[in-house]
Amino acid sequence: MSESRETELLARVPSQLYINGQWVDGSSGRTIAVTDPATGVTIRSIADASVEDGARALDAAVAAQDSWAATAPRVRGEILRRAFDLLQERKEDFALLMTLEMGKPLAEARGEVGYGGEFLRWFSEEAVRISGRYGSNPEGTGHMVVTQRPVGPCFLITPWNFPLAMATRKIAPALAAGCTVVVKPAALTPLTTLLFVQLLEDAGLPAGVVNVITTSTSGAVSDPIIADPRLRKLSFTGSTPVGQALLRQSAEGVLRTSMELGGNAPFVVFADADLDKAVDGAIIAKFRNIGQACTAANRFIVHASVADEFARRITERVNAFPIGRGTDEGIVIGPLINDKAVAKADELVQDALTRGATLLTGGAAIAGDGSFYQPTVISGVTAGSEILREEIFGPVLAIATFTDEDEAVRLANDTEYGLVSYVFTEDLARGHRMIDRLETGMMGLNVGVVSNAAAPFGGVKQSGLGREGGLEGIHEYLSTKYTLIPN
């Protein structure tokens, strides 16, 4: 990718806040430096919102709420559909921008454009399918009318690792339902959201319906928004500790909340698994997005009889990964988001090794510019290792073994998290048993990727509340109203 192409694109990305349909400077006068994690170089400086800016953004969303809720569902859907079409036209811009600010390889960034765009298309179609019901009450004295109404102004907090898809996955259902929003993207990767809101403006979105504030003081800016009684919904994707704190704050105003939090996904390989499928599934489940995904397989629980062969095949594949800046075609492993992420990945690997695990490949940071960590495979991970308890968020594949189905289930469920699980077996009956026995909100049976705009995304236990995507996704932004009409 040419340097001139990167420079031209970055120059077109807005650097201001977006409030009430206007690009405005932040009142703080401060800026946020956005860096390329592959080089450590600042690529853009953007406005750093103050508490007052957050209040103005909420004011705009509140002022626009009634008119947006009254907008015909077909009109709301057509705006989302135009946004989808524009995203397809500009997909290369968005892919390159995500690679520059987050580090993921271009091929994966293009995949995210496709995935993120599907939420626009899906919810453009769901906007006109919001339904209710009508019927006589059991006593025959009247008729019941049940309708769905938008919950009202929403505050959407998105993470850094999927800067487009996490924005569309929240914004699209909110708009389809008739809700206005204030969006706070992660300070590490805010540029994609800013470019996306510019696209929404081009698609004809009215002023005030979507407002974006970028800030380096997230708590200070977010707290008054969450405490404001006019806010009716909070949606957050991020770590479990932060989600828990936001839930405590939301309790004061009895806010509707959606929480997509941490994961610790088990990847279970039974003795009868097709190892070719299992290895292919493992590669994508672990190394997609350089391992920086809440759905990334975290604990590889492999039957003892096939563990060595599984590890051998995985290691062979991992050793062939091209590593480098994601803008270079063919790269599989780009940088982690920052040096802190590199240090955490290495700490987890070293802890496992000191507890008796075997290093098969990788296992160290890569010297030089950027925050790179070697793609790593370790086997023989023992109970008590931190890598079995903490989300890795890096290109590290850790293998432990089991001997029977009950042990596999016990190991897989031995976590406070429950977002997604992966199971590889050729025994259909066992597959159905695992669907019932594994404590996760999602499961992939003989596949390494489960995410789809038409499917409900979310977890159980400390992995969160609510669902995003699918038929269920729009209902997170709707409230049910019952009316009795007497005969």
C-alpha positions as CSV (number, residue, x, y, z in Angstrom):
1,M,0.0,0.0,0.0
2,S,1.5,3.4,-1.0
3,E,2.3,6.0,1.6
4,S,0.5,8.6,-0.5
5,R,-2.7,6.5,-0.4
6,E,-2.5,6.3,3.3
7,T,-1.9,10.1,3.7
8,E,-4.7,11.0,1.3
9,L,-7.2,8.8,3.3
10,L,-6.1,10.0,6.7
11,A,-6.6,13.6,5.5
12,R,-10.2,12.9,4.7
13,V,-11.0,11.4,8.1
14,P,-12.9,13.9,10.3
15,S,-11.0,15.1,13.4
16,Q,-13.8,16.8,15.2
17,L,-16.8,15.7,17.4
18,Y,-20.1,15.1,15.6
19,I,-22.9,16.8,17.6
20,N,-26.4,17.6,16.2
21,G,-25.4,17.1,12.6
22,Q,-22.3,19.4,12.9
23,W,-18.6,18.7,13.1
24,V,-17.4,20.8,16.0
25,D,-14.2,21.3,18.0
26,G,-14.1,20.0,21.5
27,S,-14.4,22.6,24.2
28,S,-11.4,21.2,26.1
29,G,-9.0,22.3,23.4
30,R,-7.1,19.1,23.9
31,T,-6.5,16.4,21.3
32,I,-6.0,12.6,21.2
33,A,-3.1,11.2,19.3
34,V,-4.1,8.1,17.3
35,T,-1.1,5.9,16.5
36,D,-0.3,3.1,14.1
37,P,0.5,0.1,16.3
38,A,2.8,-1.4,13.6
39,T,5.1,1.7,13.7
40,G,4.2,3.6,16.9
41,V,3.8,6.7,14.8
42,T,1.0,9.2,15.3
43,I,-1.3,9.1,12.2
44,R,-4.0,11.6,13.2
45,S,-4.9,13.9,16.1
46,I,-8.6,14.3,16.9
47,A,-10.7,16.3,19.3
48,D,-10.8,15.2,23.0
49,A,-14.3,15.7,24.3
50,S,-15.0,17.3,27.7
51,V,-17.9,16.7,30.1
52,E,-19.6,19.7,28.5
53,D,-19.3,18.2,25.0
54,G,-20.8,14.9,26.3
55,A,-23.8,16.9,27.7
56,R,-24.3,18.7,24.4
57,A,-24.3,15.4,22.5
58,L,-26.9,14.0,24.8
59,D,-29.0,17.2,24.5
60,A,-28.9,16.7,20.7
61,A,-30.0,13.0,21.0
62,V,-32.8,13.9,23.3
63,A,-34.0,16.8,21.1
64,A,-34.1,14.5,18.0
65,Q,-35.7,11.5,19.7
66,D,-39.4,12.3,19.2
67,S,-39.1,13.1,15.5
68,W,-36.9,10.1,14.8
69,A,-39.2,7.7,16.6
70,A,-42.1,9.2,14.5
71,T,-40.2,8.7,11.3
72,A,-41.7,5.9,9.2
73,P,-40.0,2.5,9.7
74,R,-39.5,2.3,5.9
75,V,-37.7,5.6,5.9
76,R,-35.4,4.5,8.7
77,G,-34.8,1.3,6.9
78,E,-34.0,3.0,3.7
79,I,-31.4,5.2,5.3
80,L,-29.7,2.1,6.8
81,R,-29.8,0.5,3.4
82,R,-28.2,3.5,1.7
83,A,-25.5,3.4,4.4
84,F,-24.9,-0.3,3.5
85,D,-24.6,0.6,-0.2
86,L,-22.2,3.4,0.5
87,L,-20.1,1.2,2.7
88,Q,-19.7,-1.3,-0.2
89,E,-18.6,1.6,-2.4
90,R,-16.0,2.8,0.2
91,K,-14.9,-0.6,1.5
92,E,-11.3,-0.2,0.6
93,D,-11.1,3.1,2.5
94,F,-12.6,1.5,5.6
95,A,-10.4,-1.5,5.4
96,L,-7.2,0.5,5.1
97,L,-8.2,2.9,7.9
98,M,-8.9,0.0,10.3
99,T,-5.5,-1.5,9.4
100,L,-3.8,1.8,10.0
101,E,-5.3,2.5,13.4
102,M,-5.7,-1.0,14.8
103,G,-3.1,-3.1,13.0
104,K,-5.2,-6.0,11.6
105,P,-4.1,-7.3,8.2
106,L,-5.9,-5.9,5.2
107,A,-7.6,-9.2,4.4
108,E,-9.1,-9.3,7.8
109,A,-10.1,-5.6,7.7
110,R,-11.9,-6.3,4.4
111,G,-13.7,-9.1,6.1
112,E,-14.8,-6.8,8.9
113,V,-16.2,-4.4,6.4
114,G,-18.3,-7.2,5.0
115,Y,-19.4,-8.4,8.5
116,G,-20.1,-4.9,9.8
117,G,-22.0,-4.0,6.7
118,E,-24.4,-6.9,7.2
119,F,-25.7,-5.3,10.4
120,L,-26.8,-2.3,8.3
121,R,-28.5,-4.5,5.8
122,W,-30.1,-6.8,8.3
123,F,-31.5,-4.1,10.5
124,S,-32.6,-2.0,7.5
125,E,-34.9,-5.0,6.9
126,E,-35.9,-5.4,10.5
127,A,-37.0,-1.8,10.9
128,V,-40.2,-2.6,9.0
129,R,-40.9,-5.8,10.9
130,I,-41.3,-4.5,14.4
131,S,-44.6,-6.1,15.4
132,G,-47.1,-6.4,18.2
133,R,-50.3,-8.4,18.8
134,Y,-54.0,-7.9,19.3
135,G,-56.6,-10.2,20.8
136,S,-59.4,-10.6,23.3
137,N,-58.6,-10.9,26.9
138,P,-59.4,-14.3,28.6
139,E,-62.5,-12.8,30.3
140,G,-63.9,-11.5,27.0
141,T,-64.4,-8.0,28.5
142,G,-62.0,-6.2,26.2
143,H,-59.2,-6.4,23.7
144,M,-55.4,-6.4,24.4
145,V,-53.1,-4.4,22.2
146,V,-49.4,-5.0,22.6
147,T,-47.0,-2.6,20.8
148,Q,-43.3,-2.1,20.7
149,R,-41.9,1.4,21.2
150,P,-38.3,2.7,21.0
151,V,-36.7,2.8,24.5
152,G,-35.4,6.4,23.8
153,P,-31.9,8.0,23.8
154,C,-29.1,5.5,24.0
155,F,-25.4,5.7,25.0
156,L,-23.2,3.3,23.0
157,I,-19.7,2.5,24.1
158,T,-17.6,0.5,21.5
159,P,-14.3,-1.3,21.8
160,W,-11.0,-0.9,19.9
161,N,-10.7,-4.3,18.4
162,F,-13.5,-4.3,15.8
163,P,-14.0,-0.5,15.2
164,L,-16.5,-0.8,12.4
165,A,-18.4,-3.9,13.2
166,M,-18.9,-3.0,16.9
167,A,-20.2,0.4,15.8
168,T,-22.7,-0.9,13.2
169,R,-23.8,-3.8,15.5
170,K,-25.0,-1.2,18.0
171,I,-26.0,1.8,15.9
172,A,-28.0,-0.1,13.2
173,P,-30.5,-1.8,15.6
174,A,-30.9,1.4,17.6
175,L,-31.7,3.5,14.5
176,A,-34.0,0.8,13.1
177,A,-35.9,0.7,16.4
178,G,-36.3,4.5,16.4
179,C,-33.7,5.4,19.0
180,T,-31.3,8.3,18.9
181,V,-27.7,7.7,20.1
182,V,-24.6,9.1,21.5
183,V,-21.6,7.0,20.5
184,K,-18.3,6.9,22.4
185,P,-15.7,4.9,20.4
186,A,-12.5,3.7,22.0
187,A,-9.7,6.3,22.1
188,L,-7.3,3.8,20.6
189,T,-9.3,3.4,17.4
190,P,-11.8,6.2,16.9
191,L,-11.1,7.1,13.3
192,T,-13.2,4.3,11.7
193,T,-16.3,5.5,13.7
194,L,-15.7,9.1,12.6
195,L,-15.5,8.1,9.0
196,F,-18.6,5.9,9.4
197,V,-20.7,8.7,10.8
198,Q,-19.6,10.8,7.9
199,L,-21.0,8.0,5.7
200,L,-24.3,8.1,7.7
201,E,-24.5,11.8,7.1
202,D,-24.1,11.1,3.3
203,A,-26.8,8.5,3.6
204,G,-29.3,11.2,4.7
205,L,-29.4,10.7,8.5
206,P,-31.1,13.7,10.2
207,A,-29.2,15.9,12.5
208,G,-29.0,14.8,16.2
209,V,-29.9,11.1,15.5
210,V,-26.3,10.0,15.9
211,N,-23.8,12.0,17.9
212,V,-20.1,11.0,18.4
213,I,-17.8,12.0,21.1
214,T,-14.2,10.9,21.3
215,T,-12.4,11.3,24.6
216,S,-9.4,10.3,26.6
217,T,-11.2,10.8,29.9
218,S,-13.9,8.1,29.4
219,G,-15.1,7.9,33.0
220,A,-15.4,11.7,33.5
221,V,-17.3,12.2,30.3
222,S,-19.5,9.1,30.5
223,D,-20.5,9.3,34.1
224,P,-22.8,12.4,33.7
225,I,-24.4,10.9,30.6
226,I,-25.2,7.7,32.4
227,A,-26.6,9.6,35.4
228,D,-28.8,11.8,33.3
229,P,-32.5,10.7,33.7
230,R,-33.2,11.4,30.0
231,L,-30.9,8.5,29.0
232,R,-32.8,5.3,28.7
233,K,-30.3,2.7,27.4
234,L,-26.6,1.8,27.7
235,S,-24.9,-0.6,25.5
236,F,-21.2,-1.5,26.2
237,T,-18.7,-3.9,24.7
238,G,-15.5,-4.3,26.6
239,S,-14.0,-5.9,29.7
240,T,-16.0,-7.5,32.5
241,P,-14.6,-5.2,35.3
242,V,-15.6,-2.1,33.4
243,G,-19.0,-3.6,32.5
244,Q,-19.6,-4.4,36.2
245,A,-18.9,-0.8,37.1
246,L,-21.2,0.5,34.4
247,L,-24.0,-1.8,35.6
248,R,-23.7,-0.4,39.1
249,Q,-23.9,3.1,37.6
250,S,-26.9,2.1,35.5
251,A,-28.8,0.7,38.4
252,E,-29.4,4.2,39.8
253,G,-31.5,5.2,36.8
254,V,-32.8,1.7,36.2
255,L,-31.3,1.9,32.7
256,R,-31.9,-0.8,30.0
257,T,-28.4,-2.3,29.5
258,S,-26.7,-4.5,27.0
259,M,-23.3,-5.8,28.1
260,E,-21.0,-7.8,25.8
261,L,-18.1,-8.5,28.1
262,G,-15.0,-10.8,28.4
263,G,-14.6,-14.3,27.1
264,N,-12.5,-17.4,27.9
265,A,-13.6,-19.6,25.0
266,P,-12.9,-23.3,25.2
267,F,-12.0,-25.2,22.0
268,V,-12.7,-28.9,22.6
269,V,-11.3,-31.5,20.3
270,F,-12.5,-35.1,20.8
271,A,-10.7,-38.2,19.8
272,D,-13.1,-38.8,16.9
273,A,-12.7,-35.3,15.5
274,D,-11.7,-34.7,11.9
275,L,-8.3,-33.2,12.6
276,D,-8.1,-31.4,9.3
277,K,-11.3,-29.5,10.2
278,A,-10.2,-29.0,13.8
279,V,-6.9,-27.5,12.8
280,D,-8.5,-25.2,10.2
281,G,-11.1,-24.2,12.8
282,A,-8.4,-23.6,15.5
283,I,-6.4,-21.4,13.2
284,I,-9.3,-19.0,12.5
285,A,-10.8,-19.2,16.0
286,K,-7.4,-18.3,17.6
287,F,-5.5,-16.1,15.2
288,R,-8.3,-14.1,13.6
289,N,-7.7,-10.4,14.5
290,I,-4.3,-11.5,15.9
291,G,-6.2,-13.2,18.7
292,Q,-7.7,-9.9,19.8
293,A,-11.3,-10.9,19.9
294,C,-13.7,-11.8,22.7
295,T,-14.7,-14.8,20.6
296,A,-11.1,-16.0,20.2
297,A,-10.5,-19.6,21.4
298,N,-8.6,-19.2,24.6
299,R,-8.3,-22.7,26.0
300,F,-7.6,-25.7,23.7
301,I,-8.9,-28.7,25.4
302,V,-7.8,-31.7,23.3
303,H,-8.2,-35.4,23.9
304,A,-5.0,-36.9,25.1
305,S,-4.9,-39.5,22.2
306,V,-4.8,-36.8,19.5
307,A,-3.2,-33.9,21.4
308,D,0.4,-34.5,20.0
309,E,-0.8,-34.7,16.4
310,F,-3.1,-31.7,16.8
311,A,-0.2,-29.7,18.3
312,R,2.2,-30.8,15.5
313,R,-0.2,-29.8,12.7
314,I,-1.0,-26.5,14.4
315,T,2.7,-25.6,15.0
316,E,3.5,-26.4,11.3
317,R,0.8,-23.9,10.2
318,V,1.8,-21.2,12.7
319,N,5.4,-21.4,11.7
320,A,4.4,-20.4,8.2
321,F,2.5,-17.3,9.2
322,P,3.8,-14.1,7.5
323,I,4.3,-11.4,10.1
324,G,4.4,-7.7,9.5
325,R,2.5,-4.4,9.0
326,G,-1.0,-5.2,8.0
327,T,-1.0,-2.9,5.0
328,D,1.3,-5.4,3.2
329,E,-0.8,-8.0,1.3
330,G,-0.5,-11.5,2.5
331,I,0.3,-10.7,6.2
332,V,-1.4,-12.9,8.7
333,I,0.0,-11.6,12.0
334,G,0.0,-7.9,12.5
335,P,0.9,-6.0,15.7
336,L,-1.0,-6.1,18.9
337,I,-2.8,-2.9,19.8
338,N,0.0,-1.6,22.1
339,D,3.0,-2.6,24.2
340,K,0.8,-3.3,27.2
341,A,-0.9,-6.0,25.2
342,V,2.4,-7.5,24.3
343,A,3.6,-7.5,27.9
344,K,0.4,-9.2,29.0
345,A,0.6,-12.0,26.4
346,D,4.2,-12.7,27.3
347,E,3.4,-12.7,31.0
348,L,0.7,-15.4,30.5
349,V,3.1,-17.5,28.3
350,Q,5.9,-17.3,30.8
351,D,3.6,-18.2,33.7
352,A,2.4,-21.3,31.8
353,L,6.0,-22.4,31.0
354,T,7.2,-22.0,34.6
355,R,4.3,-24.3,35.6
356,G,5.4,-27.1,33.2
357,A,4.0,-26.3,29.8
358,T,6.1,-26.9,26.7
359,L,6.9,-24.1,24.2
360,L,6.5,-25.4,20.6
361,T,7.0,-22.2,18.7
362,G,7.1,-18.4,19.4
363,G,7.0,-17.2,23.0
364,A,8.5,-13.8,22.8
365,A,8.0,-10.2,21.7
366,I,9.5,-9.2,18.4
367,A,12.1,-6.5,18.6
368,G,11.9,-3.3,16.5
369,D,9.2,-0.8,15.7
370,G,5.6,-1.6,16.7
371,S,4.0,-3.9,19.2
372,F,4.5,-7.3,17.7
373,Y,4.4,-10.7,19.5
374,Q,5.4,-14.0,17.9
375,P,2.5,-16.3,17.1
376,T,2.9,-18.9,19.8
377,V,1.9,-22.5,20.5
378,I,2.4,-24.1,23.9
379,S,1.3,-27.6,25.0
380,G,0.9,-29.5,28.2
381,V,-0.6,-26.5,30.0
382,T,-1.3,-27.5,33.6
383,A,-4.2,-26.6,36.0
384,G,-3.6,-23.3,37.8
385,S,-1.9,-21.6,34.9
386,E,-3.1,-18.0,34.5
387,I,-3.5,-18.6,30.7
388,L,-6.4,-20.9,31.5
389,R,-8.2,-18.2,33.6
390,E,-7.4,-14.9,31.8
391,E,-8.4,-13.8,28.4
392,I,-5.2,-13.9,26.3
393,F,-6.1,-11.3,23.6
394,G,-3.0,-12.2,21.6
395,P,-1.7,-14.8,19.1
396,V,-1.1,-17.5,21.7
397,L,-2.6,-21.0,21.4
398,A,-2.5,-23.0,24.7
399,I,-3.2,-26.7,24.7
400,A,-4.4,-28.8,27.7
401,T,-5.6,-32.4,27.5
402,F,-8.5,-34.5,28.8
403,T,-9.4,-38.2,28.7
404,D,-13.3,-38.4,28.8
405,E,-16.3,-36.3,27.9
406,D,-17.2,-35.4,31.5
407,E,-13.7,-34.1,32.1
408,A,-13.9,-32.1,28.9
409,V,-17.2,-30.5,30.0
410,R,-15.8,-29.8,33.5
411,L,-12.7,-28.1,32.1
412,A,-14.7,-26.1,29.5
413,N,-17.1,-24.8,32.1
414,D,-14.4,-24.0,34.7
415,T,-14.6,-20.3,34.2
416,E,-16.7,-17.3,35.2
417,Y,-17.1,-16.5,31.6
418,G,-19.6,-18.0,29.1
419,L,-19.5,-16.2,25.7
420,V,-18.7,-18.9,23.1
421,S,-17.4,-22.4,22.8
422,Y,-16.1,-24.5,20.0
423,V,-16.5,-28.3,19.8
424,F,-15.1,-30.7,17.2
425,T,-16.5,-34.2,17.0
426,E,-17.9,-36.5,14.3
427,D,-20.4,-38.0,16.8
428,L,-23.7,-36.1,16.3
429,A,-25.2,-37.3,19.5
430,R,-22.1,-36.0,21.4
431,G,-22.4,-32.7,19.6
432,H,-26.0,-32.4,20.8
433,R,-25.0,-33.2,24.3
434,M,-22.3,-30.5,24.2
435,I,-24.9,-28.0,23.1
436,D,-26.8,-28.7,26.2
437,R,-23.9,-29.1,28.6
438,L,-21.5,-26.2,27.8
439,E,-22.3,-23.0,29.6
440,T,-22.0,-20.5,26.8
441,G,-24.3,-18.2,24.9
442,M,-23.0,-19.4,21.6
443,M,-21.3,-22.5,20.2
444,G,-19.6,-23.6,17.0
445,L,-19.9,-27.3,16.2
446,N,-17.1,-28.2,13.8
447,V,-16.6,-24.6,12.9
448,G,-14.2,-21.9,14.1
449,V,-16.3,-18.8,13.5
450,V,-19.9,-18.3,14.7
451,S,-20.5,-14.5,14.3
452,N,-23.3,-13.6,11.8
453,A,-25.5,-10.5,11.6
454,A,-28.6,-12.8,11.5
455,A,-27.7,-14.6,14.7
456,P,-28.0,-13.5,18.3
457,F,-24.5,-12.6,19.7
458,G,-24.0,-12.6,23.4
459,G,-23.0,-14.7,26.4
460,V,-24.0,-15.9,29.9
461,K,-22.4,-15.7,33.3
462,Q,-19.9,-12.8,33.5
463,S,-19.7,-12.6,29.7
464,G,-22.7,-10.2,29.6
465,L,-26.4,-9.5,29.3
466,G,-28.6,-9.2,26.2
467,R,-28.0,-10.0,22.6
468,E,-26.8,-8.1,19.5
469,G,-27.7,-9.2,16.0
470,G,-30.5,-11.5,14.8
471,L,-34.2,-11.1,15.5
472,E,-33.3,-10.6,19.1
473,G,-31.0,-7.6,18.5
474,I,-33.6,-5.0,17.7
475,H,-35.6,-5.9,20.8
476,E,-32.8,-4.6,23.0
477,Y,-33.8,-1.1,21.8
478,L,-37.6,-1.6,22.2
479,S,-40.0,-1.5,25.1
480,T,-43.3,-3.4,25.3
481,K,-46.5,-1.4,25.9
482,Y,-49.8,-3.1,26.7
483,T,-53.2,-1.3,26.3
484,L,-56.6,-2.7,27.3
485,I,-59.6,-1.5,25.2
486,P,-62.9,-2.4,26.9
487,N,-65.7,-3.9,24.8
